[in-house]
Amino acid sequence: MTIHRLLQPHFRLIYLFIWGLIISGLSDFTWLIPLNLFAFAAFLISLLFSQSAFGPYLKRWFTLVIFIALMWATLTWKVGENGIELNLQGIELAEKLSLRTHLLLISLWLFLWNINDAVLVQAIGKLPLPEKLIQLFVLTVRYIALLGELRQKMDIAMRARGFRPGLNRRTLYVTAQSVALLLIHALLKAETAQMALKCRGFQFGKKREK
């Protein structure tokens, strides 16, 4: 088996799944910190050699940083006998979760390098999984891509109307409206997909006979 065959998209998905299981079991900082540094360095080198844009990755990384900050804000404090106090166990857990999630994100970018939605769908179809599960994975990837396109169109429409995000009540109101509209579209897409699957004879589950 050649190296090119071993690096095919469906094999890379399997490698990513196994690597994710390994990361979830890591709890020693002597492994998590060097692996994060190595993965981040490998990702930067890949960006430099491929001359890809760093902006989209930076936005996703910043989203992860916000999630990690919220995680730290909730895990580092506890209500004790003397009121709100530091939670040492929560701080240690937040450190481990932060390093794991960061390593998972960088690993996801590396393993799925240059894989678009169409290639990902084809790779999922080649995995040794039940047919119905593969169909559900394919639909998930497809509709996530559609909702992402819808979100981009909504952002362009809001900017065309002069919307500029800021730390004020107007921004919160418009953001809440856009999220609600996106959820409504997602619900409509899900209902449409469910009706299409039923028309094609797809059964989500059989009722047990009494």
Backbone as numpy.savetxt, mean C-alpha at the origin, in Angstrom:
# Nx Ny Nz CAx CAy CAz Cx Cy Cz
17.32 -23.26 -15.03 16.47 -22.07 -15.03 17.36 -20.82 -15.03
17.18 -19.93 -15.99 18.03 -18.75 -16.13 17.64 -17.67 -15.13
18.54 -16.69 -14.97 18.28 -15.58 -14.05 17.10 -14.75 -14.54
16.99 -14.58 -15.86 15.88 -13.80 -16.41 14.54 -14.43 -16.06
14.48 -15.75 -16.09 13.23 -16.43 -15.74 12.94 -16.30 -14.25
13.98 -16.35 -13.43 13.78 -16.21 -11.99 13.34 -14.82 -11.59
13.57 -13.82 -12.45 13.18 -12.44 -12.15 11.88 -12.04 -12.84
11.13 -13.03 -13.34 9.84 -12.72 -13.94 8.88 -12.20 -12.88
7.88 -11.39 -13.28 7.01 -10.74 -12.29 6.33 -11.68 -11.30
5.83 -12.84 -11.76 5.13 -13.71 -10.82 6.09 -14.33 -9.80
7.34 -14.56 -10.19 8.33 -15.03 -9.22 8.66 -13.91 -8.23
8.71 -12.70 -8.69 9.01 -11.58 -7.80 7.91 -11.36 -6.78
6.67 -11.64 -7.16 5.58 -11.58 -6.19 5.75 -12.63 -5.10
6.18 -13.82 -5.50 6.41 -14.88 -4.51 7.56 -14.49 -3.59
8.64 -13.94 -4.17 9.77 -13.50 -3.33 9.32 -12.41 -2.36
8.49 -11.48 -2.83 8.02 -10.40 -1.98 7.18 -10.94 -0.83
6.34 -11.94 -1.11 5.51 -12.53 -0.06 6.38 -13.20 1.00
7.36 -13.96 0.57 8.26 -14.64 1.52 9.07 -13.62 2.32
9.57 -12.60 1.63 10.35 -11.56 2.30 9.49 -10.79 3.31
8.21 -10.57 2.97 7.31 -9.91 3.92 7.10 -10.74 5.17
7.00 -12.06 5.02 6.88 -12.93 6.20 8.14 -12.86 7.06
9.29 -12.79 6.41 10.55 -12.70 7.17 10.62 -11.38 7.92
10.23 -10.28 7.26 10.28 -8.97 7.91 9.33 -8.92 9.10
8.15 -9.51 8.95 7.18 -9.48 10.05 7.67 -10.22 11.28
8.63 -11.15 11.09 9.17 -11.88 12.22 10.41 -11.27 12.83
10.96 -10.23 12.19 12.16 -9.59 12.72 11.81 -8.68 13.90
12.54 -8.80 14.97 12.32 -7.95 16.14 13.62 -7.37 16.70
14.74 -7.78 16.12 16.05 -7.33 16.60 16.48 -6.10 15.81
16.82 -5.01 16.53 17.22 -3.76 15.86 18.54 -3.92 15.11
19.37 -4.89 15.51 20.63 -5.10 14.81 20.42 -5.62 13.39
19.23 -6.14 13.10 18.89 -6.55 11.76 18.04 -5.52 11.04
17.07 -4.92 11.75 16.13 -4.01 11.10 16.80 -2.75 10.59
17.68 -2.16 11.39 18.31 -0.91 10.98 19.24 -1.10 9.78
20.17 -2.10 9.79 21.02 -2.29 8.60 20.22 -2.67 7.35
19.17 -3.46 7.50 18.36 -3.84 6.34 17.65 -2.62 5.75
17.18 -1.72 6.61 16.56 -0.48 6.11 17.55 0.36 5.35
18.76 0.51 5.89 19.78 1.31 5.21 20.18 0.68 3.89
20.34 -0.64 3.87 20.74 -1.33 2.64 19.65 -1.23 1.58
18.38 -1.44 1.99 17.27 -1.37 1.03 17.12 0.04 0.48
17.26 1.04 1.33 17.12 2.43 0.88 18.25 2.79 -0.08
19.47 2.33 0.22 20.60 2.61 -0.67 20.40 1.91 -2.02
19.93 0.67 -2.00 19.68 -0.05 -3.25 18.59 0.64 -4.06
17.59 1.17 -3.39 16.52 1.87 -4.11 17.04 3.15 -4.74
17.86 3.91 -4.03 18.41 5.14 -4.60 19.31 4.85 -5.79
20.10 3.78 -5.69 20.96 3.41 -6.82 20.12 3.02 -8.03
19.02 2.29 -7.79 18.13 1.91 -8.89 17.51 3.13 -9.55
17.15 4.12 -8.74 16.59 5.35 -9.31 17.61 6.08 -10.16
18.86 6.14 -9.69 19.89 6.86 -10.43 20.21 6.18 -11.76
20.29 4.86 -11.76 20.63 4.14 -12.98 19.47 4.17 -13.99
18.24 4.11 -13.50 17.08 4.12 -14.41 16.64 5.53 -14.79
17.18 6.55 -14.07 16.83 7.95 -14.31 15.31 8.17 -14.18
14.72 7.52 -13.19 13.28 7.67 -12.93 13.04 8.89 -12.05
11.81 9.39 -12.09 11.44 10.56 -11.29 11.32 10.16 -9.82
11.87 10.99 -8.96 11.85 10.72 -7.52 10.60 11.28 -6.86
9.89 12.21 -7.53 8.75 12.88 -6.93 7.63 11.95 -6.49
7.13 11.05 -7.35 6.04 10.15 -6.93 6.40 9.27 -5.73
7.64 8.79 -5.72 8.07 7.97 -4.59 8.17 8.80 -3.31
8.59 10.06 -3.45 8.71 10.92 -2.29 7.34 11.18 -1.66
6.31 11.36 -2.48 4.96 11.58 -1.95 4.48 10.36 -1.17
4.71 9.16 -1.72 4.28 7.95 -1.01 5.08 7.75 0.27
6.38 8.08 0.21 7.20 7.96 1.41 6.73 8.94 2.48
6.35 10.14 2.07 5.86 11.14 3.02 4.54 10.69 3.65
3.69 10.01 2.87 2.46 9.45 3.42 2.76 8.42 4.49
3.78 7.58 4.23 4.18 6.61 5.24 4.72 7.29 6.50
5.45 8.38 6.32 5.98 9.11 7.47 4.84 9.66 8.33
3.78 10.15 7.70 2.62 10.64 8.45 1.98 9.49 9.24
1.85 8.33 8.59 1.29 7.16 9.27 2.15 6.75 10.46
3.48 6.77 10.29 4.39 6.41 11.38 4.28 7.43 12.52
4.15 8.71 12.17 4.01 9.75 13.20 2.72 9.54 14.01
1.63 9.20 13.33 0.38 8.92 14.05 0.53 7.69 14.94
1.26 6.71 14.46 1.50 5.50 15.25 2.29 5.83 16.51
3.31 6.67 16.38 4.08 7.08 17.54 3.23 7.89 18.51
2.35 8.73 17.98 1.50 9.56 18.84 0.53 8.73 19.67
0.16 7.56 19.17 -0.81 6.73 19.89 -0.17 5.65 20.77
1.05 5.23 20.42 1.67 4.13 21.17 2.61 4.59 22.28
3.08 5.80 22.23 4.08 6.25 23.21 3.47 6.79 24.49
2.16 6.84 24.57 1.51 7.37 25.76 0.49 6.36 26.28
0.27 6.41 27.59 -0.75 5.56 28.20 -1.34 6.28 29.40
-2.52 5.83 29.79 -3.19 6.40 30.95 -2.87 5.52 32.15
-2.08 6.06 33.08 -1.68 5.32 34.27 -2.34 5.85 35.53
-1.76 5.47 36.65 -2.31 5.91 37.94 -2.15 7.40 38.15
-1.09 7.96 37.59 -0.82 9.40 37.75 -1.25 10.21 36.54
-2.14 9.64 35.72 -2.60 10.34 34.52 -1.87 9.85 33.28
-1.70 10.74 32.32 -1.03 10.37 31.08 0.48 10.33 31.31
1.08 9.21 30.94 2.52 9.03 31.14 3.10 8.26 29.97
4.44 8.26 29.89 5.12 7.57 28.80 4.94 6.06 28.92
4.79 5.43 27.75 4.66 3.98 27.69 5.94 3.42 27.06
6.83 2.89 27.89 8.11 2.40 27.40 7.94 1.21 26.45
7.02 0.33 26.77 6.76 -0.80 25.89 6.17 -0.33 24.57
5.32 0.70 24.63 4.75 1.25 23.41 5.80 1.92 22.53
6.79 2.57 23.17 7.88 3.19 22.41 8.69 2.13 21.68
9.00 1.04 22.37 9.76 -0.05 21.73 8.96 -0.68 20.58
7.65 -0.85 20.80 6.81 -1.41 19.74 6.72 -0.46 18.56
6.62 0.85 18.83 6.56 1.84 17.75 7.85 1.85 16.94
8.98 1.68 17.60 10.26 1.62 16.88 10.31 0.43 15.94
9.89 -0.74 16.44 9.92 -1.94 15.60 8.94 -1.83 14.44
7.73 -1.35 14.71 6.74 -1.22 13.64 7.17 -0.20 12.60
7.80 0.88 13.05 8.28 1.90 12.11 9.33 1.33 11.17
10.29 0.61 11.72 11.35 0.03 10.90 10.79 -1.04 9.96
9.84 -1.84 10.46 9.25 -2.89 9.61 8.46 -2.30 8.45
7.60 -1.33 8.74 6.78 -0.75 7.68 7.64 -0.01 6.66
8.67 0.68 7.12 9.56 1.37 6.19 10.30 0.38 5.31
10.77 -0.71 5.90 11.47 -1.74 5.13 10.53 -2.42 4.14
9.29 -2.64 4.54 8.32 -3.25 3.63 8.03 -2.35 2.44
7.91 -1.05 2.68 7.63 -0.13 1.58 8.79 -0.11 0.57
10.02 0.03 1.06 11.18 0.04 0.16 11.31 -1.29 -0.57
11.05 -2.39 0.15 11.12 -3.72 -0.48 10.07 -3.87 -1.56
8.89 -3.32 -1.31 7.82 -3.37 -2.32 8.24 -2.64 -3.58
8.85 -1.49 -3.43 9.33 -0.74 -4.61 10.42 -1.51 -5.35
11.30 -2.17 -4.62 12.39 -2.88 -5.26 11.92 -4.14 -5.97
11.08 -4.94 -5.31 10.63 -6.19 -5.91 9.69 -5.97 -7.09
8.90 -4.90 -7.03 7.95 -4.61 -8.11 8.47 -3.50 -9.02
9.77 -3.43 -9.17 10.39 -2.38 -10.00 9.99 -2.56 -11.46
9.52 -1.47 -12.08 9.11 -1.46 -13.49 7.96 -2.42 -13.80
7.09 -2.65 -12.83 5.90 -3.48 -13.04 4.68 -2.57 -12.97
3.98 -2.43 -14.09 2.77 -1.61 -14.11 1.55 -2.47 -13.80
0.37 -1.85 -13.90 -0.86 -2.55 -13.55 -1.12 -3.76 -14.44
-0.89 -3.61 -15.75 -1.16 -4.70 -16.69 -0.23 -5.90 -16.42
1.06 -5.61 -16.19 2.01 -6.69 -15.91 1.70 -7.35 -14.58
1.26 -6.55 -13.60 0.92 -7.11 -12.29 -0.27 -8.05 -12.39
-1.27 -7.67 -13.17 -2.43 -8.54 -13.35 -2.02 -9.85 -14.01
-1.16 -9.78 -15.03 -0.68 -11.00 -15.69 0.13 -11.87 -14.73
0.93 -11.23 -13.87 1.73 -11.98 -12.92 0.85 -12.68 -11.89
-0.19 -12.03 -11.43 -1.11 -12.65 -10.47 -1.79 -13.87 -11.09
-2.11 -13.78 -12.38 -2.75 -14.90 -13.06 -1.88 -16.13 -13.16
-0.56 -15.97 -13.04 0.36 -17.10 -13.12 0.69 -17.72 -11.77
0.16 -17.14 -10.70 0.46 -17.68 -9.38 -0.31 -18.97 -9.12
0.25 -19.90 -8.35 -0.45 -21.16 -8.05 -1.52 -20.97 -6.97
-2.58 -20.25 -7.33 -3.66 -19.94 -6.41 -4.98 -20.40 -7.01
-6.04 -20.57 -6.19 -7.36 -20.91 -6.73 -7.83 -19.85 -7.73
-8.61 -20.30 -8.70 -9.03 -19.41 -9.79 -9.85 -18.23 -9.27
-10.75 -18.48 -8.35 -11.60 -17.40 -7.82 -10.77 -16.37 -7.05
-9.79 -16.84 -6.31 -8.93 -15.92 -5.58 -8.13 -15.05 -6.54
-7.65 -15.63 -7.62 -6.93 -14.87 -8.64 -7.83 -13.81 -9.26
-9.08 -14.19 -9.55 -10.03 -13.23 -10.13 -10.28 -12.06 -9.18
-10.38 -12.36 -7.88 -10.59 -11.29 -6.91 -9.36 -10.38 -6.82
-8.16 -10.95 -6.88 -6.94 -10.15 -6.87 -6.87 -9.25 -8.11
-7.23 -9.82 -9.26 -7.20 -9.05 -10.50 -8.18 -7.90 -10.44
-9.38 -8.15 -9.94 -10.38 -7.09 -9.81 -9.91 -6.02 -8.82
-9.26 -6.44 -7.76 -8.76 -5.47 -6.77 -7.73 -4.54 -7.39
-6.77 -5.11 -8.12 -5.75 -4.29 -8.78 -6.39 -3.36 -9.80
-7.34 -3.89 -10.55 -8.00 -3.10 -11.59 -8.74 -1.90 -11.00
-9.52 -2.12 -9.96 -10.33 -1.03 -9.43 -9.53 -0.08 -8.56
-8.44 -0.54 -7.99 -7.55 0.40 -7.30 -6.95 1.37 -8.30
-6.57 0.85 -9.48 -6.04 1.72 -10.54 -7.10 2.71 -11.01
-8.35 2.25 -11.16 -9.42 3.15 -11.59 -9.68 4.24 -10.56
-9.69 3.87 -9.28 -9.91 4.87 -8.23 -8.74 5.84 -8.14
-7.52 5.35 -8.43 -6.38 6.25 -8.45 -6.49 7.28 -9.57
-6.94 6.84 -10.74 -7.17 7.77 -11.85 -8.26 8.78 -11.50
-9.32 8.31 -10.82 -10.40 9.21 -10.42 -9.90 10.25 -9.43
-9.04 9.83 -8.50 -8.49 10.77 -7.53 -7.64 11.83 -8.23
-6.86 11.44 -9.22 -6.05 12.41 -9.96 -6.93 13.40 -10.70
-8.03 12.92 -11.30 -8.95 13.82 -11.99 -9.60 14.80 -11.01
-9.93 14.31 -9.82 -10.53 15.19 -8.80 -9.53 16.26 -8.35
-8.27 15.87 -8.20 -7.24 16.85 -7.81 -7.07 17.92 -8.89
-7.05 17.49 -10.16 -6.92 18.45 -11.26 -8.11 19.39 -11.31
-9.31 18.84 -11.08 -10.53 19.67 -11.10 -10.52 20.68 -9.95
-10.08 20.28 -8.77 -10.03 21.20 -7.63 -9.00 22.31 -7.86
-7.84 21.95 -8.44 -6.85 22.97 -8.72 -7.32 23.93 -9.80
-8.06 23.41 -10.78 -8.59 24.29 -11.83 -9.59 25.29 -11.27
-10.23 24.94 -10.17 -11.20 25.85 -9.53 -10.54 26.74 -8.47
-9.21 26.72 -8.42 -8.49 27.61 -7.53 -8.28 27.09 -6.13
-8.47 25.80 -5.92 -8.27 25.24 -4.58 -6.79 25.08 -4.28
-6.37 25.59 -3.15 -5.00 25.44 -2.69 -5.03 24.93 -1.25
-4.49 23.74 -1.01 -4.55 23.16 0.34 -3.76 23.98 1.35
-4.26 24.01 2.57 -3.60 24.72 3.65 -4.13 24.25 4.99
-3.59 24.78 6.07 -4.03 24.42 7.41 -5.18 25.33 7.84
-6.34 25.07 7.26 -7.52 25.87 7.59 -8.76 25.00 7.48
-9.91 25.59 7.89 -11.17 24.86 7.89 -11.63 24.54 6.48
-11.38 25.43 5.53 -11.80 25.21 4.14 -11.13 23.97 3.55
-9.86 23.81 3.83 -9.14 22.64 3.32 -9.71 21.35 3.88
-10.00 21.33 5.19 -10.60 20.15 5.80 -11.96 19.84 5.20
-12.74 20.89 4.93 -14.08 20.69 4.37 -14.01 20.11 2.96
-13.14 20.68 2.12 -13.01 20.20 0.74 -12.41 18.79 0.71
-11.43 18.53 1.59 -10.83 17.20 1.63 -11.84 16.15 2.06
-12.67 16.49 3.05 -13.71 15.56 3.49 -14.70 15.28 2.36
-15.07 16.31 1.61 -15.98 16.12 0.49 -15.37 15.22 -0.59
-14.09 15.43 -0.90 -13.44 14.61 -1.93 -13.31 13.16 -1.49
-13.01 12.93 -0.20 -12.92 11.55 0.31 -14.29 10.88 0.26
-15.34 11.62 0.66 -16.70 11.06 0.61 -17.10 10.72 -0.83
-16.77 11.60 -1.75 -17.10 11.34 -3.16 -16.33 10.13 -3.69
-15.08 10.01 -3.28 -14.28 8.87 -3.71 -14.84 7.56 -3.15
-15.29 7.58 -1.90 -15.88 6.38 -1.31 -17.19 6.01 -1.99
-17.98 7.01 -2.38 -19.22 6.73 -3.10 -18.94 6.08 -4.44
-17.96 6.61 -5.16 -17.58 6.02 -6.44 -17.05 4.59 -6.25
-16.29 4.37 -5.17 -15.78 3.02 -4.90 -16.93 2.06 -4.62
-17.93 2.52 -3.88 -19.09 1.66 -3.61 -19.85 1.33 -4.88
-20.02 2.33 -5.75 -20.71 2.08 -7.03 -19.92 1.11 -7.91
-18.59 1.28 -7.92 -17.75 0.36 -8.70 -17.85 -1.06 -8.15
-17.88 -1.18 -6.81 -17.97 -2.51 -6.20 -19.31 -3.17 -6.54
-20.40 -2.40 -6.49 -21.70 -2.97 -6.85 -21.75 -3.37 -8.32
-21.17 -2.55 -9.18 -21.13 -2.89 -10.61 -20.32 -4.15 -10.85
-19.17 -4.27 -10.17 -18.35 -5.46 -10.32 -19.07 -6.70 -9.80
-19.78 -6.56 -8.69 -20.51 -7.70 -8.14 -21.61 -8.17 -9.09
-22.35 -7.23 -9.68 -23.39 -7.62 -10.64 -22.79 -8.28 -11.88
-21.63 -7.76 -12.34 -20.99 -8.34 -13.51 -20.50 -9.76 -13.22
-19.99 -9.98 -12.01 -19.53 -11.32 -11.65 -20.69 -12.30 -11.54
-21.80 -11.84 -10.98 -22.96 -12.72 -10.87 -23.52 -13.07 -12.24
-23.49 -12.10 -13.16 -23.97 -12.38 -14.53 -23.08 -13.42 -15.22
-21.83 -13.50 -14.82 -20.90 -14.46 -15.42 -20.85 -15.78 -14.64
-21.77 -15.94 -13.66 -21.85 -17.20 -12.93 -20.88 -17.32 -11.78
-20.30 -16.22 -11.35 -19.36 -16.26 -10.23 -20.15 -16.36 -8.93
-19.85 -17.37 -8.10 -20.54 -17.57 -6.83 -19.61 -17.21 -5.69
-20.05 -16.26 -4.84 -19.22 -15.82 -3.73 -19.25 -16.82 -2.57
-20.22 -17.65 -2.54 -20.32 -18.65 -1.45 -21.68 -19.29 -1.48
-21.73 -20.55 -1.11 -22.99 -21.28 -1.11 -23.55 -21.33 0.30
-24.83 -21.18 0.37 -25.49 -21.26 1.67 -25.55 -22.71 2.14
-25.36 -22.91 3.39 -25.42 -24.27 3.93 -26.88 -24.72 4.04
-27.10 -25.95 3.68 -28.44 -26.49 3.79 -28.73 -26.86 5.24
-29.94 -26.52 5.67 -30.34 -26.84 7.05 -30.71 -28.32 7.14
